[in-house]
Amino acid sequence: MTIASHAPTPDSDPVNRPAPGQTTLALRDIHRTFRQGGTRLEVLRGASLELKLGETVALVGPSGSGKSTLLHIAGLLERPDAGEVLINGVVAQGLSDGERTRLRRSTLGFVYQYHHLLPEFSALENVMLPQIIAGKSRRAARKHAFTLLERFGLEARAQHRPARLSGGEQQRIAVARAIANRPRILLADEPTGNLDSKTADAVFDELLTLVRENELCALIATHNDALAARMDRIVHLTEGVLVEK
């Protein structure tokens, strides 16, 4: 079921909405270095990647190879030392902090290994919050949040707080929250890493279905080779650069 739109978003304008197959996220020659004491650690050494609308890309590599750093840079949560991040053709480096925040809010969705749901809010409220922050009315946010929970078969759990939900339910709600503002780009960092294999397969099925039905592009870091093989492409982060398998 395709998630219906109840309110306009910045890229719902047909002039600004990227066409299927168009490059939506581009990383060009990304460099990032950290200092640990007196040691200089080069994590990214010219990583480059393009993702097109409707495409799913697996990001693989050993722990500590820089996958999370790359996702943070792609999601405008961290700035590279050198290189460019382009979202819908816009060079992010030239944007102010406020403009970067607005672009994240309207265009990017994030799913992490741990769900990071707010414990004092219900499942429904957790999915409503990013919509309200983006300016949607409570009524519209509630309607769309409930539609998303129905999509995951969680309507009966809408009023439950995270502590009363299973790990798989918590992660499904995290995915619903990530796409609540109808982003064009989904970034996921080991989204099934804390789940047992059966639950991981089910959550991943739903995640891929949502991406493809709604023509997002997705960059998903995973250690699971079977899950990676189900995506359109696999890129391996090795020695700070991206190599397509």
VOZAZA-167879 format. One record per residue (C-alpha): z, x, y; residue in one letter. Coordinates in steps of 0.05 Angstrom, whole numbers, plus 5000, padded with zeros to 4 digits. Layout:
ZXYA;...
END
This chain:
500050005000M;498150295067T;503850275117I;502049795172A;502549985244S;506949545288H;506749945352A;501750425385P;502951175381T;499751725421P;494351865369D;493051125355S;487951135412D;481151205378P;479051725430V;484952175413N;485652025339R;482852585297P;477152395250A;477852475175P;476153195155G;477653455225Q;482254065231T;489053795251T;493454405244L;491155125253A;495255755247L;491756365274R;494157075261D;501556895261I;506557465265H;514057415261R;519157975257T;526657945250F;531858485261R;537658565213Q;542259085241G;537859695251G;532459435204T;526059115227R;523658595177L;516358365184E;516157685151V;509357445175L;503857955187R;497757565209G;498256915170A;492456435183S;491155735156L;487355105174E;489154405149L;484453815155K;486353085161L;487452775093G;488653445059E;494653675019T;496154415015V;501454744971A;504955345002L;507655794947V;511156464945G;517656784922P;524256634956S;524957035020G;517357095030S;517456715095G;515356005074K;520755665114S;519356105175T;511955925171L;513655175167L;518355235226H;512855565267I;507755055245A;512654505265G;513954805334L;521254925317L;520455675325E;515656095365R;511656665333P;511857365362D;504257345364A;498656875343G;496856155358E;498855475332V;493854925347L;495354185335I;489453715344N;486054285382G;491854375431V;494755085435V;502254995429A;503955655461Q;501855385529G;506454785526L;513254715558S;519354575515D;518953835534G;511653795516E;512954125449R;518553625435T;513953045451R;508453325407L;513353415349R;515852715359R;508952385359S;504952825311T;509553195263L;513952955206G;518953395168F;522053355098V;527053875075Y;529954065008Q;536453735027Y;535653035056H;539753145120H;540952395127L;546252215178L;552352015135P;555251505184E;548851085186F;545750635134S;539050785100A;535650295146L;538850595208E;536851305187N;529551085185V;530250695251M;533251265291L;527051705301P;523151085322Q;528350885374I;528651605400I;521051565409A;521850945452G;520750365403K;525049745409S;530649645359R;527149015333R;520549375321A;524049985292A;528049555244R;521849185220K;517849815207H;523850165175A;524849585127F;517349595110T;518050335092L;524150215049L;520349655013E;514750155001R;519650584963F;522949994928G;529450104966L;530049455005E;536349274965A;539449934988R;537849855062A;545049755084Q;547950305040H;550250955070R;547551615040P;553951745000A;552651114960R;545451314942L;542851754886S;539352414901G;532552104889G;534151514935E;536651984989Q;530252394987Q;525851774988R;529351555051I;528452255080A;520952185067V;520951485099A;524451765160R;519452335165A;513551865169I;516951315210A;513351525274N;506651555237R;505452315245P;498752625231R;501953245200I;507353265147L;511153915134L;515553935073A;520154505050D;521654444976E;522253684982P;523953594908T;527854234898G;534653884890N;532153354841L;531553334766D;524553384738S;523552644725K;526052434794T;522153004827A;515652754795D;516952044819A;518652254890V;512652724893F;508052174868D;510351724925E;509752284976L;502552454956L;500651714955T;503351625026L;499752235051V;493052025022R;493551285039E;495251435111N;490452025119E;495752535139L;495053275127C;500953585090A;503354295081L;508554295025I;512554905004A;514454874930T;516455324872H;513954804823N;507155034796D;505754354765A;506853994831L;502754514869A;496954414821A;496553684841R;494953844913M;488053974943D;489154714954R;494355254940I;495755814988V;500256394969H;504656745020L;504857465000T;506758075042E;506557645105G;499457375097V;496556745066L;491856805007V;488356204978E;488656144903K;
END
